[in-house]
Amino acid sequence: MMAPFADSDGYDVAVIGAGLAGAATAWELARRGVATLLVEAFHPGHRQGSSHGSSRIFRRSYADPLYVELTGQAADCWDELESDAGTRLRHRVGMLDFGTRRDPVRLAEQLAASGVPHELLSAREAAERWPQLRYDGGPVLYHPDAGRLDADATVAACVERAVAHGAELRSGTRVSRLERLPSGQVRLHGPGLDHAVVRAERVVVAAGAWLPGFGLPFRLPPLTVSQHEVFHFRRREDQWREDRWREDSGPEWPAFLHAAGLLQAYGLPSGADGGGGGTFKVGLSGRGRSTTAGTRSGVVEPLVRHAVSDYIRHRLPGLDPEPVAESSCLITSTPTRDFVLDRAGSLVIVSACSGHGAKFAPLLGRMAADLALGKSVAHPRFALSSGPRTAPRYQHQM
């Protein structure tokens, strides 16, 4: 472990960005006894990036064996975080995968190879158990260990526990420039920082959608930022409880991913985002608009709202097709949808979670902390310079 600085403005590691990845990194570092500074340009839990909301999918169903393995590691990390925070962050709801592009048979093979509990059902069997969805006619994969993640509660828990373990939080503090010092340390510049001459042995940059304009001293892999909209719908049942299970089939309203042709849709229980009362969140992948973190409109596109409501009418008869709540968020992606998680000199970069990174948050924090403390690589596919990045082979998103 690095020796702490003698003065109050020196840290072993500074983490820039208190979103899911940054907050988890600060928590992981602080609980290891590392002198940690967490710097957030807005405030933890803000709505200017990608880490807000109460409804994100945790799933094991990936066609890519790397991510099946990583979701297993992430599940252990979620258990550790929940134990330290003393609060529930992952809510088990189960999940359905269906449609030709989801390829449920291949997904089932990957889950079987990793020993993940699952069932491969016919469309008729799925319709008997979950009649609120309409299926394509092909096989349907169900795995019960999937869940809903509360991103807002996770960020809050990571920040609270990081501070409890000794980290310092500076909210409303934007880092405008990083300066490498001859000593190998890094000095942070920005309003509220310059007068304090804040410096650190290592800096973890977890700036999310703000990373492409951050001004790093090296080239990043190609990153695209897009704004996506999600919508929340009321169930048609008169009574419903989110934690209610039917003994014969599992949860009454599991999460789902449906991909066929050009369509890819997803849904899951809304949590608090839908205003309570058992609402259900639905969105369409691939409908995002190119933007930047600083210029995003935040305005929901009427055509997207219409397309999602039309999907509800045709595919989810158990929902009222008029949304009761809606919001937008930013997704920062690489061409392969792999993460960027690597170190260059004194800087560790954590970014481009490509719409499917929330489920890995505490694991990303562990991997970033390892890099900051000397580990050479998180995974070769996440390297800053891992060769040409081509179109994705797998459906990673969400």
C-alpha positions as CSV (number, residue, x, y, z in Angstrom):
1,M,0.0,0.0,0.0
2,M,1.2,3.5,-0.8
3,A,2.4,5.7,2.1
4,P,-0.1,8.5,2.9
5,F,1.0,12.1,2.5
6,A,1.9,14.1,5.5
7,D,-0.2,17.2,4.6
8,S,-4.0,17.3,4.5
9,D,-4.2,17.9,0.7
10,G,-2.3,14.8,-0.3
11,Y,-4.0,11.4,-1.0
12,D,-3.0,8.0,-2.1
13,V,-5.7,8.0,-4.8
14,A,-8.1,10.6,-6.0
15,V,-11.3,9.4,-7.8
16,I,-13.0,11.8,-10.2
17,G,-16.7,11.2,-10.6
18,A,-19.1,9.8,-8.0
19,G,-21.4,7.9,-10.4
20,L,-21.7,4.1,-10.0
21,A,-18.2,3.2,-11.0
22,G,-16.5,6.1,-9.2
23,A,-18.4,5.8,-6.0
24,A,-17.8,2.0,-6.0
25,T,-14.1,2.6,-6.5
26,A,-13.9,5.1,-3.7
27,W,-15.7,2.6,-1.4
28,E,-13.4,-0.2,-2.4
29,L,-10.2,1.9,-1.8
30,A,-11.4,3.4,1.5
31,R,-12.3,0.1,3.0
32,R,-8.8,-1.1,2.2
33,G,-7.4,1.8,4.2
34,V,-6.2,3.8,1.3
35,A,-6.2,7.6,1.7
36,T,-8.9,8.5,-0.8
37,L,-10.4,11.7,-2.2
38,L,-13.7,11.5,-4.1
39,V,-14.4,14.5,-6.3
40,E,-17.8,15.1,-7.9
41,A,-18.6,18.0,-10.3
42,F,-22.3,18.0,-9.3
43,H,-23.4,16.0,-6.3
44,P,-23.8,12.2,-5.8
45,G,-27.0,11.0,-7.3
46,H,-27.3,13.9,-9.9
47,R,-29.2,13.4,-13.1
48,Q,-26.5,14.7,-15.5
49,G,-25.0,11.4,-16.4
50,S,-25.7,7.7,-16.5
51,S,-25.9,6.6,-12.8
52,H,-29.3,7.7,-11.6
53,G,-32.6,5.9,-11.2
54,S,-34.0,3.0,-9.2
55,S,-34.4,0.5,-12.0
56,R,-31.5,-1.3,-13.7
57,I,-31.2,-4.9,-14.8
58,F,-28.9,-7.4,-13.1
59,R,-28.7,-10.5,-15.2
60,R,-26.4,-13.5,-16.0
61,S,-27.7,-14.1,-19.5
62,Y,-24.9,-13.2,-21.9
63,A,-23.8,-15.0,-25.0
64,D,-20.2,-13.9,-24.2
65,P,-18.7,-16.2,-21.7
66,L,-16.5,-13.4,-20.3
67,Y,-19.5,-11.5,-19.1
68,V,-21.2,-14.5,-17.7
69,E,-18.1,-15.0,-15.6
70,L,-18.0,-11.4,-14.6
71,T,-21.6,-11.3,-13.6
72,G,-20.9,-14.1,-11.2
73,Q,-18.0,-12.1,-9.7
74,A,-20.2,-9.0,-9.6
75,A,-22.9,-10.9,-7.7
76,D,-20.4,-11.6,-4.9
77,C,-19.4,-7.9,-4.9
78,W,-23.0,-6.9,-4.6
79,D,-23.4,-9.1,-1.5
80,E,-20.3,-7.5,0.1
81,L,-21.6,-4.0,-0.6
82,E,-25.0,-4.8,0.8
83,S,-23.4,-6.4,3.9
84,D,-21.2,-3.3,4.5
85,A,-24.0,-0.8,3.8
86,G,-26.7,-2.8,5.7
87,T,-29.2,-2.2,2.9
88,R,-30.8,-4.0,0.0
89,L,-29.6,-2.8,-3.4
90,R,-30.4,-5.9,-5.6
91,H,-34.0,-7.1,-5.8
92,R,-34.5,-10.6,-7.2
93,V,-37.2,-10.5,-9.9
94,G,-36.1,-13.1,-12.5
95,M,-35.7,-12.5,-16.2
96,L,-37.0,-13.7,-19.6
97,D,-34.9,-13.6,-22.8
98,F,-36.7,-14.2,-26.1
99,G,-36.6,-13.4,-29.8
100,T,-34.3,-14.6,-32.6
101,R,-31.6,-12.0,-31.9
102,R,-31.4,-12.9,-28.2
103,D,-30.9,-16.6,-29.2
104,P,-32.2,-18.1,-26.0
105,V,-30.7,-21.5,-26.8
106,R,-27.2,-20.1,-27.0
107,L,-27.7,-18.1,-23.8
108,A,-28.9,-21.2,-22.1
109,E,-25.8,-23.1,-23.2
110,Q,-23.6,-20.4,-21.6
111,L,-25.6,-20.4,-18.4
112,A,-25.3,-24.2,-18.2
113,A,-21.6,-24.1,-18.8
114,S,-21.3,-21.7,-15.8
115,G,-23.7,-23.6,-13.6
116,V,-26.3,-20.8,-13.5
117,P,-29.8,-21.9,-12.7
118,H,-32.2,-21.4,-15.7
119,E,-35.1,-22.9,-17.6
120,L,-35.5,-23.1,-21.4
121,L,-39.3,-22.9,-22.1
122,S,-41.5,-23.1,-25.2
123,A,-43.4,-19.9,-26.0
124,R,-46.6,-21.7,-24.9
125,E,-45.1,-22.6,-21.6
126,A,-43.9,-19.0,-21.0
127,A,-47.3,-17.6,-22.0
128,E,-49.0,-19.9,-19.5
129,R,-46.7,-18.6,-16.7
130,W,-46.4,-15.0,-17.7
131,P,-49.5,-14.1,-19.9
132,Q,-48.8,-10.4,-19.6
133,L,-46.2,-10.8,-22.4
134,R,-46.6,-11.9,-26.0
135,Y,-43.8,-14.0,-27.3
136,D,-42.4,-14.7,-30.8
137,G,-43.1,-18.4,-30.9
138,G,-39.5,-19.5,-30.4
139,P,-37.9,-20.7,-27.1
140,V,-37.9,-18.5,-24.0
141,L,-35.1,-18.4,-21.5
142,Y,-35.9,-17.8,-17.8
143,H,-33.2,-17.4,-15.1
144,P,-34.4,-16.7,-11.6
145,D,-31.3,-15.0,-10.2
146,A,-31.8,-11.8,-12.3
147,G,-32.8,-8.7,-10.5
148,R,-33.6,-5.0,-10.4
149,L,-30.7,-2.8,-9.2
150,D,-31.4,0.5,-7.4
151,A,-28.7,2.8,-8.9
152,D,-29.6,5.8,-6.7
153,A,-29.4,3.7,-3.5
154,T,-26.2,2.1,-4.7
155,V,-24.4,5.5,-5.3
156,A,-25.6,6.7,-1.9
157,A,-24.5,3.6,-0.1
158,C,-21.0,3.6,-1.8
159,V,-20.5,7.3,-1.0
160,E,-21.7,6.9,2.6
161,R,-19.6,3.8,3.3
162,A,-16.5,5.3,1.6
163,V,-16.7,8.4,3.9
164,A,-17.3,6.1,6.9
165,H,-14.1,4.2,6.0
166,G,-12.2,7.5,5.8
167,A,-12.6,8.9,2.3
168,E,-13.0,12.6,1.8
169,L,-15.9,13.8,-0.5
170,R,-15.8,17.1,-2.4
171,S,-19.1,17.7,-4.1
172,G,-19.8,20.6,-6.5
173,T,-16.1,20.5,-7.4
174,R,-15.2,20.3,-11.1
175,V,-11.7,19.1,-12.2
176,S,-10.6,21.1,-15.2
177,R,-7.1,19.9,-15.6
178,L,-4.7,17.2,-14.4
179,E,-1.0,18.1,-14.1
180,R,1.7,15.4,-13.9
181,L,4.4,16.4,-11.4
182,P,8.1,15.4,-11.6
183,S,7.6,13.3,-8.5
184,G,5.1,11.1,-10.5
185,Q,2.2,12.5,-8.5
186,V,-0.8,14.2,-10.1
187,R,-2.1,17.6,-9.2
188,L,-5.8,18.3,-9.6
189,H,-6.8,21.8,-10.9
190,G,-10.3,23.4,-10.9
191,P,-12.5,25.8,-8.9
192,G,-12.1,24.9,-5.3
193,L,-9.1,22.8,-5.9
194,D,-6.3,25.1,-7.0
195,H,-6.0,26.9,-3.7
196,A,-5.7,23.6,-1.9
197,V,-3.0,22.2,-4.2
198,V,-4.7,18.8,-4.2
199,R,-2.4,16.0,-5.4
200,A,-2.4,12.2,-5.4
201,E,-0.2,9.3,-6.2
202,R,-2.9,7.9,-8.5
203,V,-6.0,9.4,-10.1
204,V,-9.0,7.3,-11.2
205,V,-11.0,9.1,-13.8
206,A,-14.6,7.8,-13.8
207,A,-16.3,10.7,-15.5
208,G,-18.8,8.7,-17.6
209,A,-20.3,10.7,-20.5
210,W,-18.1,13.6,-19.5
211,L,-14.9,11.6,-20.3
212,P,-14.6,12.3,-24.1
213,G,-14.2,16.0,-23.3
214,F,-12.0,15.6,-20.2
215,G,-8.7,16.5,-21.9
216,L,-6.6,13.4,-21.0
217,P,-2.9,13.4,-22.0
218,F,-3.5,10.4,-24.4
219,R,-6.0,9.1,-26.9
220,L,-9.0,7.1,-25.7
221,P,-10.7,4.4,-27.8
222,P,-13.5,5.7,-29.9
223,L,-16.4,6.7,-27.6
224,T,-19.9,7.7,-28.5
225,V,-22.4,9.4,-26.2
226,S,-26.1,9.1,-26.8
227,Q,-29.3,10.1,-25.0
228,H,-31.9,7.4,-24.4
229,E,-35.4,7.5,-23.1
230,V,-37.3,5.2,-20.7
231,F,-40.9,5.1,-19.8
232,H,-43.0,3.7,-16.9
233,F,-46.4,2.1,-17.3
234,R,-49.1,1.0,-14.8
235,R,-50.1,-2.6,-14.6
236,R,-53.7,-3.4,-15.3
237,E,-54.1,-5.5,-12.1
238,D,-56.1,-4.0,-9.3
239,Q,-53.6,-5.4,-6.7
240,W,-49.9,-6.1,-7.0
241,R,-46.8,-6.3,-4.8
242,E,-43.3,-6.2,-6.3
243,D,-42.0,-8.9,-4.0
244,R,-44.9,-11.3,-4.5
245,W,-44.0,-14.6,-6.1
246,R,-46.3,-17.3,-7.5
247,E,-45.1,-20.7,-6.2
248,D,-45.3,-22.4,-9.5
249,S,-43.5,-19.9,-11.7
250,G,-41.4,-17.3,-9.8
251,P,-42.1,-13.6,-9.8
252,E,-45.3,-12.4,-11.5
253,W,-43.5,-9.6,-13.4
254,P,-39.9,-10.6,-14.3
255,A,-37.5,-8.4,-16.2
256,F,-37.2,-9.2,-19.9
257,L,-35.0,-8.7,-23.0
258,H,-36.6,-9.1,-26.4
259,A,-34.6,-8.8,-29.6
260,A,-35.9,-9.8,-33.1
261,G,-35.1,-8.1,-36.4
262,L,-34.3,-4.5,-35.9
263,L,-36.2,-4.4,-32.6
264,Q,-34.6,-4.7,-29.1
265,A,-36.8,-3.9,-26.1
266,Y,-36.3,-4.4,-22.4
267,G,-38.5,-4.1,-19.3
268,L,-38.3,-4.5,-15.6
269,P,-40.1,-3.3,-12.4
270,S,-39.8,0.4,-12.0
271,G,-39.1,0.7,-8.3
272,A,-39.4,4.3,-7.2
273,D,-38.9,5.8,-10.7
274,G,-42.4,5.0,-11.8
275,G,-44.0,6.8,-8.8
276,G,-44.8,3.6,-6.9
277,G,-47.8,1.4,-7.2
278,G,-46.1,-1.4,-9.1
279,T,-45.3,0.3,-12.4
280,F,-43.1,-1.3,-15.1
281,K,-40.3,0.3,-17.0
282,V,-39.9,-0.3,-20.7
283,G,-37.4,1.1,-23.2
284,L,-36.1,0.4,-26.8
285,S,-32.4,-0.1,-27.3
286,G,-30.7,1.4,-30.3
287,R,-33.1,4.5,-30.4
288,G,-30.6,6.9,-28.8
289,R,-29.6,10.2,-30.2
290,S,-26.0,11.3,-30.5
291,T,-25.1,14.0,-28.1
292,T,-22.5,15.1,-25.5
293,A,-22.8,15.3,-21.8
294,G,-22.7,19.1,-21.9
295,T,-25.2,19.6,-24.8
296,R,-27.8,16.9,-24.2
297,S,-31.4,18.2,-24.4
298,G,-32.9,16.0,-21.7
299,V,-36.2,16.3,-23.7
300,V,-38.0,13.0,-24.4
301,E,-38.5,12.5,-28.2
302,P,-42.2,12.1,-29.0
303,L,-41.5,9.5,-31.7
304,V,-39.7,7.3,-29.1
305,R,-42.6,7.7,-26.7
306,H,-45.0,6.6,-29.5
307,A,-42.9,3.7,-30.5
308,V,-42.7,2.4,-26.9
309,S,-46.4,2.8,-26.4
310,D,-47.0,1.0,-29.6
311,Y,-44.8,-1.9,-28.4
312,I,-46.8,-2.0,-25.2
313,R,-50.0,-2.4,-27.1
314,H,-48.7,-5.2,-29.2
315,R,-46.5,-7.0,-26.7
316,L,-47.5,-6.3,-23.1
317,P,-51.3,-6.5,-22.8
318,G,-50.8,-6.5,-19.0
319,L,-49.8,-2.8,-19.1
320,D,-51.7,0.4,-19.8
321,P,-50.0,1.8,-22.9
322,E,-50.0,5.4,-21.7
323,P,-46.8,6.2,-19.7
324,V,-47.2,7.6,-16.2
325,A,-43.5,8.7,-16.0
326,E,-40.5,9.1,-18.3
327,S,-36.9,10.2,-18.2
328,S,-33.7,10.2,-20.2
329,C,-30.1,9.2,-19.5
330,L,-26.8,9.1,-21.2
331,I,-25.0,6.0,-22.5
332,T,-21.3,6.1,-23.4
333,S,-20.2,3.2,-25.7
334,T,-17.2,1.7,-27.4
335,P,-17.7,0.0,-30.8
336,T,-17.4,-3.5,-29.2
337,R,-19.5,-2.6,-26.1
338,D,-16.6,-3.7,-24.0
339,F,-15.6,-1.5,-21.0
340,V,-12.5,0.7,-20.8
341,L,-10.7,-0.1,-17.6
342,D,-7.0,0.4,-17.7
343,R,-4.1,2.4,-16.3
344,A,-1.7,4.8,-18.1
345,G,1.0,6.0,-15.9
346,S,-0.6,7.6,-12.8
347,L,-4.1,7.6,-14.4
348,V,-6.7,4.9,-14.2
349,I,-9.6,5.2,-16.7
350,V,-13.0,3.6,-16.0
351,S,-15.5,4.3,-18.7
352,A,-17.7,3.3,-21.6
353,C,-19.9,0.8,-19.8
354,S,-22.0,0.8,-23.0
355,G,-25.4,0.6,-21.5
356,H,-24.8,-2.7,-19.6
357,G,-22.3,-1.6,-16.9
358,A,-24.6,-0.9,-13.9
359,K,-24.8,-4.5,-13.0
360,F,-21.0,-4.6,-12.6
361,A,-20.6,-1.5,-10.5
362,P,-19.0,-2.9,-7.3
363,L,-16.8,-5.3,-9.4
364,L,-15.7,-2.3,-11.5
365,G,-14.8,-0.5,-8.3
366,R,-12.7,-3.5,-7.2
367,M,-10.9,-3.8,-10.5
368,A,-10.3,0.0,-10.7
369,A,-8.9,-0.1,-7.1
370,D,-6.6,-2.9,-8.0
371,L,-5.3,-0.9,-11.0
372,A,-4.7,2.1,-8.8
373,L,-2.8,0.1,-6.3
374,G,-0.5,-1.5,-8.8
375,K,-2.2,-4.4,-10.7
376,S,-1.0,-4.3,-14.3
377,V,-4.3,-5.0,-16.1
378,A,-8.0,-5.5,-15.4
379,H,-8.6,-7.6,-18.5
380,P,-6.9,-7.4,-22.0
381,R,-10.3,-6.6,-23.7
382,F,-10.6,-3.5,-21.5
383,A,-7.2,-2.0,-22.3
384,L,-6.8,1.5,-23.6
385,S,-4.9,0.2,-26.6
386,S,-6.1,-3.3,-27.3
387,G,-5.9,-3.0,-31.1
388,P,-8.8,-2.1,-33.5
389,R,-12.2,-2.2,-32.0
390,T,-14.7,-3.8,-34.3
391,A,-18.5,-4.2,-34.2
392,P,-19.8,-6.3,-31.3
393,R,-20.2,-10.0,-31.7
394,Y,-22.6,-10.2,-28.8
395,Q,-25.7,-8.4,-27.6
396,H,-24.3,-6.7,-24.5
397,Q,-26.6,-3.8,-23.9
398,M,-28.8,-3.4,-20.8
